[in-house]
Every structure is written in C-alpha cells, then in structure tokens.
Amino acid sequence: MATVSMVDVHKSFSKGGNTIAAVDGVSVDIADGEFFVILGPSGAGKTTTLKALAGLVDIDSGSIHIGGTDVTLVEPYHRNVAMAFESYALYPQKTVAENLASPLKSGRTGRYTEAERAERIDQVTTTLGINHLQKRFPRELSNGQRQRVALGRVLVRPADVYLLDEPLSHLDAKLRASMRAELKQLGAMSSTTTIYVTHDYQEALALGDRIAVMRDGRLVQIGRPEEIWRRPADTFVAKAVGQPEINLLDGVVDTGRIRLGDGTFDVPVPPETSCQRGDRVRVGLRPSDIQVGGSDEAPRGRVILAERLGRNIELTVDIGGTQLVVLAEGRGGVGEGAEVTLTVADADVHLFAIGEGSTPSLRTSGQEPVLEAAQ
C-alpha cells in the first residue's frame, strides 16, 4: 500500500516536427488504498500518465512520489508497481499458470519458491474464476478469460500500486458490465492503491473513489463520482459524463428563470449561482433529469424522434425551435408526434459561462466555484 503524488509533471513527444504535450503540468495526490480513476477521451494523456508512474517513460520535468519516496529517477523494477496493459500482453507460448508465474520470477518478487508461486496462482485464479483454465494457452481462451488472466498477472504479486490501463476496452457490453462488477468487488477486498484509466464514464462512476477528468494532458476536474456528475466544472466535463450527452443551450437570465432560445422554454435558475439578471449563459440539462409531464403550465413541445433503449425511450423534443434530448421511462408510451410538457428541477440545471472552448461552471459553493482542478 502507498500514497501516490505527482507534482507539476510534464511529458512531451515530437511528432511530424511538432511538439505534443501528452502530460501538461499534472499535479495530484492519491490516498493510500484509494481506487482512483482517470477518465478522458483518446489522446488525453491517460496512458502516458500511467507509464510515467510506472517509470516506462521519462518525464521532462516535475516529480513523482510513491509511498512518500521520490521515484522520479528510479528504474521501473524498483518502484514496486504492477501494470495491466490494454493489449493484455500475454505470452502466447505459455499457459495461464505460466503467464501468472512470470511476475513472481523476476525483480523483487523472485524470492518466491515454486510452492509459494503455485499457492499465489491458485488464490488469484480462484478469485477471478479462472482456476480451471490454468493449463490452457491464451489462444484457447475467450476475450473475457484473457482479460481475467491479464488482471491476474497484475494481482498475483504484492505491489504498492496497481496501474490498470483500459483493462475492459476489448470486451463487449455484457462482459464489460460483468467485469466491472468483479473489479468493484476486488477493489473493496484489496487495500492496495489502484489507478485505473478509462474512456468509459460508467466505469469511472461505478469504480472510482475519486475521478480525475483529463483533457489535452491536463486534469480539468478531480472529485468524487457524485461531484463530477452533479457539479461538472465545465462543459467538457459535463459532456464527458453521461449518455445521452448533456443538452447545452444558450439563454438569458431573467428573474428566477432562464429564457432559452426564443423564450418559449425556460428553466429555473439553479441554487448557489453567480449570475445576475440579463447575463447570457449556457445551460446544461442532462436528458435523464428532464421530466416528461407535470404541470399543465410547463412548456409544451412535440416529439420528433423516439428511440427505444431497453426500458427507456430516448426522445428528441422540439419546443419553439429548440430541440432537447430527453430520456424517459418506456412505460409511458410516448411516441413520435405526441405533445408533451417538460419540467426540470432547479438543482438539475447546470449553468456555464459562455466563452470559447470549454466553459467554466457558474455553480458555486459558498463564495468559491466548485472546481477541484490540478492545472
């Protein structure tokens, strides 16, 4: 177990004559035993951050500390971290048991006897439900089984920190959900600090004690899952978390309300905001937070598209030329062409300043903006 700290870490690469900042001034403190998730799109710098922690890439500046020790210049095999790669990285000519034994035969773990290695392998394969596969080769396994073996290679040896790089990205939706549940159980049982990289917001919300949202090499917001969901720091974070994607609409603040589009549709001003009457703002409304039905005085619109998503229906509703995506319960029987009223609670309205690029949240807590970022 160990704390992890990154202090103003920078790492750039040259590509086609251009310099690309893969990690751009990242600073973060991760607690001992924490399950910390880094969420972001491809190219955000997530994997480079993990490799920097593992010592697989040399950083340009800044420092990295594990367990209170500066490991910035320490070789990978002396850092006592274990990393699972997105590509599984299994030896095709070795059985499952031989793949799992490999980490126990090298570096500081080479002290294990054959009997101790067998015991560790039995423990891990039993936990992961692959004990019966020990004599098989990777080519004889399904994707889900290979994924469990790849995770087993990380978990089989004691480490101060586990680094997991998109470990579920090659699985189908059903297997991802199953493995996500298993990872959550493993995280609850293990007291080892774990840093998990993903582009899937559902994984981040389900697994993380805290989440860091990454963009262009920077951590733009760090917080507990509920904070990231309920108080996104800017429009980038708001769009990164949630599916269907959050509705973003421009409006003008009035007395207690915000008029959107031509004014046909308005929403309440959310609590603890720093805006005033006449301010132009960008409003974020999550499809799952918009309620269909309610007061007859609520804005009325027409459903122009209805798509069933299991038990729910994704509606596109036109209100005076303003289109909103709404996630409604499927039992209501609302279909295309139907007229509906829409209501939104004030606590479910996200407010952002209008500006270029990603725009900061106007929601405040006390006097300070709710923005836990490491810039």
Secondary structure, 3 states (H helix, E strand, C coil): CCCEEEEEEEEEEEECCEEEEEEEEEEEEECCCCEEEEECCCCCCHHHHHHHHHCCCCCCEEEEEECCEECCCCCHHHCCEEEECCCCCCCCCCCHHHHHHHHHCCHHHCCCCHHHHHHHHHHHHHHHCCHHHCCCCHHHCCHHHHHHHHHHHHHCCCCCEEEEECCCCCCCHHHHHHHHHHHHHHHHHCCCEEEEEECCHHHHHHHCCEEEEEECCEEEEEECHHHHHHCCCEHHHHHHCCCCCCEEEEEEECCCEEEECCCCEEEECCCCECCCCCCEEEEEECHHHCEECCCCCCCEEEEEEEEEECCEEEEEEEECCEEEEEEEEHHHCCCCCCEEEEECCHHHEEEEECCCCCCEECEEECCEECCCCEC
